[in-house]
């Protein structure tokens, strides 16, 4: 063998050794730091949720034994604070609400929580338009990536899915949190105020988001849209089987609260309209499901009230300001306890045994 060939052979061996060693170090870093908190043999560090897409962070939170209760929903319930709910219900809540979550995505995350909590104390389901659309089909996913491998009980496929640049990036963030190089951005109980700080609230911009560029103008007089009882009875709410299954999968003693979120009045359907009848029928059917599940309660905040008509309570037509979360939490506890309407704040839509 020539000297050039021998040198080339030595170079390749050294290169392979370095590559193997570097790969081993990267794997050790990925598995030990465990950015997504899913590696079953990783050291038990007190990890942080690190991803802005909650679909990657919340499966780990849903498995945590320190929680006995959960909030399931979209961004319209993401501002509910476990720290405010815990003393009201003598529970330890985790907020698993995900931005723009579909009904299917919410059901997948609920299933993770349920499999790891045999007897939850309480579950709050945020009810918004996701659950009350009429039709034959429903949207399963959004443009946001949804890592189905995180939602099953196979721990080995989690390892395979860590071999990519996004996972390495999130692991780097986790390492920065664990070592104190970076301040936590997301709460360990799932709560994060994802809206701007309240001291940056701008009433003028909020009005534009609520009413559009035309500004606040009197709404047109509603035109009644009669809908027959037979047509209403034939309506299909394609997402209802999902929430019915979630309710049925909980023990009878688990407190089940279906909280119909308080959209701004400008985003609520006009009384007498077809959309209004759709919402009323959706709420009625949900109340029937809650009653059948046992210890179920529907608390309806989506009404005309001082809360929903006050523009300065909102950033836009969907998202209320964080100062209201305590009021809403206390109202849910009151509704469960008193089982009747509180005029000007909510309607209580049913009693259950």
Steps between C-alpha positions, in 0.01 A plus 500: 500500500636839407569766760220716354251216534609431858460867592157507346399186692621652829309820426177310434537301822563814702212678332268208577618491862442873540158474334398211726629681807324823408177313430527325837546835675199648320288197589611517862410871505158439341411212731636647824364853463177371339362821355145370461502317836406170335809278533405237757856431619618863517607650834203637693581869462235761573448583134315793344250502213719644225306512172269775382284234334329348805439177309864410569511608866167397645511118466776499763297728729192281452696204639624676814382335821502829691178605324160351575287732283519654154371774272443391140436760231637753255652845551162616633567310824878522499491801734326309778751473781543175693620704797156665516301181437690276743370645830147534362476130419759360743685366198828524311422613147711493188388722213526295180327752273673534162482787255261423213461141618251294304250278680702196394824645636332583829369144523849356441649710779211415732566130434862541611389669821230242562729200450734634767237614751260225596272718710530867409346740748373749240517573128400832344413485129511833318207516259535733203417491131719191454231291672189661354542486122229317307587273209620158398877533541745666731853629472742255656820706490621856444809623313683470833695171522339238724743232628276194531797299627492704821140401573531121506638276773794370296811657661738372233364697206569818699872426470490463123324834460770691687744467209427832328604863519181632667538246781864596542402867515236432768752291695737795492226720644429244771870489588504880529203489739646220710833677538348841573629656179148584392188600691194275461246629250216252554342388825555152642123472556425585137399858573658775295360843428553489125352847449698824537555631853192671632683830542536507120125475444388756242122561501506654152676202344275262692193671351647455152556131563147460634301707252732527201620811314148642486504553874222445747167547325150389602435148370226457241161397630496119523287320242325195642592178325239242592634149533261211542532258789533216249800668338662562838449138599677391181804718563823310550776639717790283379725581798247399764588128497853597603394697806234242584773235505722718717220557750405133502862402558518688829391341831157610626658681795726717281372856482432581135457867407415604146576874496352678198754778453406871505544627146463876467137583423602617151604143425183342637214423258204735484197378695253323274758421233581155369843522662336582833275195470806289418680612812194446719454149366870422543488613863183300563655179368819558698295547816328168431838328463633659819196386695530145364866483602425576864636796697495704178430872480468743208582861588410734214696828491415563134208729572435872488635624831701785651806280443446434128372848409786692660753563223790562738469143630636368168807500280288377209165323451633173645752579771414671825757674714685310769340709775175306442633151566440515874139606444439215257662244729290610798189500282558138397541397862185690594301344216601148604410577860174694449375337178308798373546803273685810606335778301752729339778242495399144403219254446504161667376252241410192692518290808649155516497221747 
